[in-house]
Amino acid sequence: MARIYQTESMGEARIRVAIVSRGDADLLVHRVASWGLAHGDAHWFITRNKQDADFLIFFTSPGMADLKICFVDSQGEAGWQKESRYKGRLAR
């Protein structure tokens, strides 16, 4: 599952993420409405409860980011576009 919590502190986050255009993204992400739909690295359930999260992220500028993402509307579009050291690590 990819249950994500957006932290306010860069030091608390496991990864720094930038939202970029589709062509510049490492990962195309589809936001899902429930935990049960969150699977793999690309289908994120963004939780408001830190204790429920598998992964803590901090949104930052593209120059400071470890990972560049673009949110997409379709589950079928979601997935990796580029190789990344985080591939397979965002989901439990």
C-alpha positions as CSV (number, residue, x, y, z in Angstrom):
1,M,0.0,0.0,0.0
2,A,1.0,3.6,-0.5
3,R,-0.4,5.4,2.4
4,I,1.2,8.9,2.3
5,Y,1.4,11.6,4.9
6,Q,2.5,15.1,4.0
7,T,4.7,16.4,6.8
8,E,5.4,20.1,7.5
9,S,9.0,19.4,8.3
10,M,11.7,18.4,5.8
11,G,13.7,16.7,8.5
12,E,10.8,14.5,9.5
13,A,10.1,13.3,5.9
14,R,11.6,10.1,4.4
15,I,11.5,11.7,0.9
16,R,11.3,15.1,-0.6
17,V,8.8,15.3,-3.5
18,A,8.2,17.9,-6.2
19,I,5.1,18.2,-8.3
20,V,6.1,18.8,-11.9
21,S,4.7,18.5,-15.4
22,R,4.0,15.1,-16.8
23,G,7.1,15.1,-19.1
24,D,9.4,15.9,-16.2
25,A,8.0,13.4,-13.7
26,D,9.7,10.2,-12.5
27,L,6.4,8.8,-11.3
28,L,2.8,9.4,-12.4
29,V,0.6,9.2,-9.3
30,H,-3.1,8.6,-9.0
31,R,-4.8,9.6,-5.7
32,V,-7.3,7.0,-4.5
33,A,-10.2,7.5,-2.1
34,S,-9.6,4.6,0.3
35,W,-6.8,2.5,1.8
36,G,-8.0,-0.5,0.0
37,L,-7.4,1.1,-3.4
38,A,-3.9,2.2,-2.5
39,H,-1.4,-0.3,-4.0
40,G,2.0,-0.2,-5.5
41,D,4.1,2.9,-5.7
42,A,1.7,4.9,-7.9
43,H,-1.7,4.7,-6.3
44,W,-1.6,6.9,-3.2
45,F,-4.0,7.3,-0.4
46,I,-3.0,10.6,1.3
47,T,-3.9,10.3,5.0
48,R,-4.3,13.1,7.5
49,N,-3.1,10.9,10.3
50,K,0.7,10.4,10.5
51,Q,0.4,7.2,12.5
52,D,-1.6,5.6,9.6
53,A,1.0,6.4,7.0
54,D,3.5,4.1,5.4
55,F,5.6,7.0,4.1
56,L,6.1,10.6,5.1
57,I,6.8,13.1,2.4
58,F,7.7,16.8,2.2
59,F,6.7,18.8,-0.9
60,T,9.5,21.0,-2.1
61,S,10.9,22.6,-5.3
62,P,12.2,20.4,-8.2
63,G,15.8,21.3,-7.4
64,M,15.6,20.0,-3.9
65,A,13.4,16.9,-4.6
66,D,14.4,13.3,-4.4
67,L,11.4,12.3,-6.5
68,K,9.4,14.2,-9.1
69,I,5.8,13.3,-9.5
70,C,2.8,14.3,-11.5
71,F,-0.8,13.6,-10.4
72,V,-2.9,11.9,-13.1
73,D,-6.7,11.3,-13.2
74,S,-6.7,7.7,-14.4
75,Q,-5.4,4.6,-12.5
76,G,-4.2,3.2,-15.8
77,E,-1.9,6.1,-16.4
78,A,-0.2,5.8,-13.0
79,G,3.3,4.3,-12.9
80,W,7.0,4.9,-13.2
81,Q,8.2,6.8,-16.2
82,K,11.9,6.8,-15.2
83,E,14.2,4.6,-13.2
84,S,14.5,5.6,-9.6
85,R,16.1,4.3,-6.4
86,Y,12.6,4.6,-4.8
87,K,11.0,2.2,-7.2
88,G,9.3,-0.5,-5.0
89,R,9.9,1.4,-1.8
90,L,6.9,3.7,-1.5
91,A,4.5,0.8,-0.9
92,R,4.6,-1.6,2.0
